[in-house]
Amino acid sequence: MREFYFKDKKMNIAFRGFMPTTDIDCLPFDYFRLGHAYNSANLFQDVLKVKCPISIPDDLVRQFVLQKTDEMIAQMLSNSAPHPAIHQLITDDTLSHKKQERLLKDVILKPTDILWLNKEAQDLGYLLDIYHEEKYPEQFNEKSHPLLFHRKEDGTIEKMGKTDMTEGEMRALLEQRKVIQARVYHKNNIWHCFYFTFKGLAGEECGIMGSKPHYHYLSDKSGIVWDDLVKRIKDCDMPSSKNHIVITR
């Protein structure tokens, strides 16, 4: 993960958080657990600097926030259970590609299902590779991009930082770019790849299922070898996948 902090003094707005990067051989559950705690600690420290008259050591703040994060996760796990299809997917190595497809048909994942996926994957000895790749139209290569910008619901563009791009160009860049984020759980020669495009995550892909936020799924049984999978991810050129796993927020 890559930390970011943007502040616009004129607008009196700040954005803090983490951006996905390529991270290899991570412990799945701890990757998201510790990432959430670290970001929450940073946000908490920002508040303390404004509202607390005394200085509190960073280590003490991080220890406190990690404890609260673990308590929150423990409560979420105690009030839920692993998704049956995802549980079978990562525990049954004998499933064929067709059986995996049938198993995942019409699956809808809640946040707690994804939490259980990462916990069970780590308990089973899987490691996690995360890839985040973006490809932009070449006509924007020479442009000076703002620090950040996004399209609001009314279609207008909100930006932060200097740029020589017009609002129309920024809108076109957002619409034409290709973004792939893949999460590959792997153990020896077994792997499960859940990936999404930004358009797919926003429910802007074609088809009935494409209109809902969703993951795509591939595995070592899908007829693609590991090296080709990694290359296709980095090229933002993923093979087709019949499985659309809907995500609820």
Residue pairs with C-beta under 8 A, 6 or more apart in sequence:
1 18
1 19
1 20
1 21
1 23
1 35
2 18
2 19
2 20
2 21
3 17
3 18
3 19
3 39
3 42
4 15
4 16
4 17
4 18
4 19
5 14
5 15
5 16
6 14
6 15
6 16
6 147
6 148
6 160
6 161
7 13
7 14
7 15
8 14
8 160
8 161
11 160
13 160
14 46
15 148
15 160
16 39
16 42
16 43
16 46
17 39
18 35
18 38
18 39
19 132
20 130
20 132
20 181
21 130
21 132
22 129
22 130
22 131
22 132
22 133
23 31
23 128
23 129
23 130
24 129
25 127
25 128
25 129
26 127
26 128
26 129
26 130
27 122
27 127
27 128
28 117
28 118
28 119
28 121
28 122
28 126
28 127
28 128
28 185
29 118
29 119
29 121
29 122
29 123
30 122
31 118
31 128
31 130
32 115
32 118
33 69
33 70
33 73
34 66
36 69
37 62
37 65
37 66
37 69
38 62
40 65
40 68
40 69
41 58
41 61
41 62
41 65
41 66
44 61
44 65
45 58
45 61
48 56
48 61
73 115
76 111
76 112
76 115
77 112
77 115
77 116
77 119
79 112
80 110
80 112
80 113
80 115
80 116
81 116
82 113
82 116
82 117
82 120
83 107
83 109
83 113
83 116
83 117
85 103
85 104
85 107
86 107
86 109
86 113
86 116
86 117
86 120
87 116
87 120
88 95
88 103
89 95
89 100
89 103
89 104
89 192
90 117
90 120
90 121
90 124
90 126
90 185
90 192
91 120
91 124
93 190
95 103
95 221
96 221
97 219
97 221
97 222
97 223
100 217
100 219
100 221
100 243
101 242
101 243
104 217
104 243
104 245
105 243
107 245
107 246
108 245
108 246
108 247
108 248
109 215
109 245
109 246
109 247
109 248
110 248
111 248
111 249
114 247
117 185
118 128
121 128
121 185
124 187
125 187
126 185
126 186
126 187
127 185
127 186
127 187
128 183
128 184
128 185
128 186
129 182
129 183
129 184
129 186
130 181
130 182
130 183
130 184
131 180
131 181
131 182
131 184
131 230
131 233
131 234
132 179
132 180
132 181
133 179
133 180
133 181
133 233
133 234
133 235
133 236
134 177
134 178
134 179
134 180
134 236
135 177
135 178
135 179
135 235
135 236
136 173
136 176
136 177
137 172
137 173
137 176
137 177
140 165
140 169
140 172
140 173
143 163
143 164
143 165
143 169
144 162
144 163
144 164
144 165
145 163
145 165
145 173
146 159
146 160
146 161
146 162
146 163
146 165
146 170
147 159
147 160
147 161
148 159
148 160
148 161
149 157
149 158
149 159
149 160
149 163
149 170
149 174
150 157
150 158
150 174
151 157
151 171
151 174
152 158
155 171
156 167
157 167
157 170
157 171
159 170
163 170
165 173
177 198
178 197
178 236
179 197
179 198
179 236
180 195
180 196
180 197
180 233
180 236
180 238
181 195
181 196
182 193
182 194
182 195
182 233
182 238
183 193
183 194
183 195
184 191
184 192
184 193
184 229
185 191
185 192
185 193
185 194
186 192
189 220
190 220
191 219
191 220
191 226
191 229
192 217
192 218
192 219
192 220
193 217
193 218
193 219
193 229
194 215
194 216
194 217
194 245
195 215
195 216
195 217
195 218
195 233
195 238
196 214
196 215
196 216
197 205
199 205
200 210
200 213
200 214
200 215
200 216
201 213
201 214
201 247
202 213
203 210
203 211
203 212
203 213
203 214
204 210
204 211
205 211
205 214
207 244
209 244
209 246
210 244
212 244
212 246
212 247
213 246
213 247
213 248
213 249
214 244
214 245
214 246
214 247
215 244
215 245
215 247
216 238
216 241
216 243
216 244
216 245
217 241
217 243
217 245
218 224
218 229
218 238
218 239
218 241
220 226
222 239
222 241
224 232
224 239
232 238
232 239
